[in-house]
Amino acid sequence: MSTEKFTYLNIEIEKEAMQHPLQAFASIYKIHKRKYIQKWVLGIIAFCIVVLFLPWTQNIRTKGKITTLRQEARPQQLNTILSGKIVKWFVKEGDMVKKGDTLLQLGEVKSEYFDPQLLNRTSEQIVAKKQSIDAYIEKAATTEKQAAALKEGLQLKLASYDNKIEQQQLKIVSDSMDVLAAVNDLNIYKRQIDAARVMLDSGVISLTDFEKRKANFQTAIAKKTSSENKFLQSKQELLNLRIEKNSTIQDYTDKISKAEGDKFSALSQAASTRAEVSKLENLYTNYDIRNQLYYITAPQSGQITKAKKAGIDEMVKEGDMIVEIVPDMSNYAVEMFVTPNDIPLVSKEQEVALIFDGFPAIVFSGWPQSSYGTFLGRVSAIENNINTTGNYRVLITPDSSYRPWPKQLKLGSGAKCIALLKNVPVYYELWRTINGFPPEYYSAESKPDNEKGK
């Protein structure tokens, strides 16, 4: 069939299709229209070439969860300090409490603390011991006064003995003079009796005169003996006075020592009683604090969860967990876990795009600026030790220069983390991915102030 005839037939068919009441013929037979397939193919190829030279942001994708940067803002267990039994609950799971609110009342289970008047009785013991201290101090003061009085009495006694000794010494001097006088008289009477004996033999004097002189001589001997005895007696009295003085010193020293001993004994008893008072005051404080620990209060504001004990009169031991408190602080952070292969690519202050569970987002991995629903954060800490899952823990805090994180975030909810790395062309990223090469090492640099402001 010739070309002209074929063209003619096509024209006839198209006319008949256009005039046909069914629209299917008009849709099928479009022979008269031009073909644009070649242009579309060339356009797609040109577009792909242009896309290959577009910038692509390398990234690390991993999972994480919501946490807090500070330890006191994380969920904490509330444990008992005392062992006891549950008397009354003041809250239930899910309740919001403020710091200092009473959560639970405990009862005592140890027999040594059953006495309801334990504090009063301990206080009475403290008062009695303090009064004993005052009595011991007064006793020490009294014995000190006694010792002072004994010392004064000793001084007076010693002064009296000194006077007597001095008088006795003077008396000894006087008696020694009497002895000397008696000796002189005796010597005179002896010369006289010797002369009288010669004179008697010569007949100069009578026997009567001789006997008179002899009687005088005997009297002088007696007087000399008497004065010597008196002198010796005075010396003996002086020795007795000195002995009595020493005896008095010894007696008073014993009395003074005993008084001072009583004083120090009283002070020692006072010090010992003070130690007992301190011990009783310590016990009193411990009892008082123990009474306060019967009421378990909230250490901070938050929500009550995970009550481990229930009912009334259930026993709890020291250190047992009662409930868990989730603080109501909103200072959130994200902890993401990075593999050892990617951890060298993460550095502090590095930007991380976050997708939180429950918040829809449209993400373009290579073009984070074109993503929608993501939130930005920055790496604040990188742990140096690996965890049990074989990953490193990295903490991310909100980026203050970007929009704030949602207030509806809850602790423990999930998050998808995209750590942003270096900008490279698309063709380079395809080549790196095909060859299995890691992303290029990138160290986050601080932006200038003017750029941060923008």
ABEGO torsion letter per residue (X at the ends): XBAAAAAAAAAAAAAAAAABABAAAAAABAAABBBAAAAAAAAAAAAAAAAAABBBBBBBBBBBBBBBABAAABBBBBBBABBBBBABBABBBGBBBBBGBBABBBBBABAAAABAAAAAAAAAAAAAAAAAAAAAAAAAAAAAAAAAAAAAAAAAAAAAAAAAAAAAAAAAAAAAAAAAAAAAAAAAAAAAAAAAAAAAAAGABBAAAAAAAAAAAAAAAAAAAAAAAAAAAAAAAAAAAAAAAAAAAAAAAAAAAAAAAAAAAAAAAAAAAAAAAAAAAAAAAAAAAAAAAABBBBABBEBBBGBABBEBGBBBBBGBBABBBBBABABBBBBBBBBAAAAAABBBGBBBBBBBBGBBBBBBAABAAABBGBBBBBBABBBABBBAAGBBBBBBBBBAABBBBBAABBBGBBBBBBBBBBBBBAAAAAAAAAAGBBBBBBBBBBBBAAAAAX
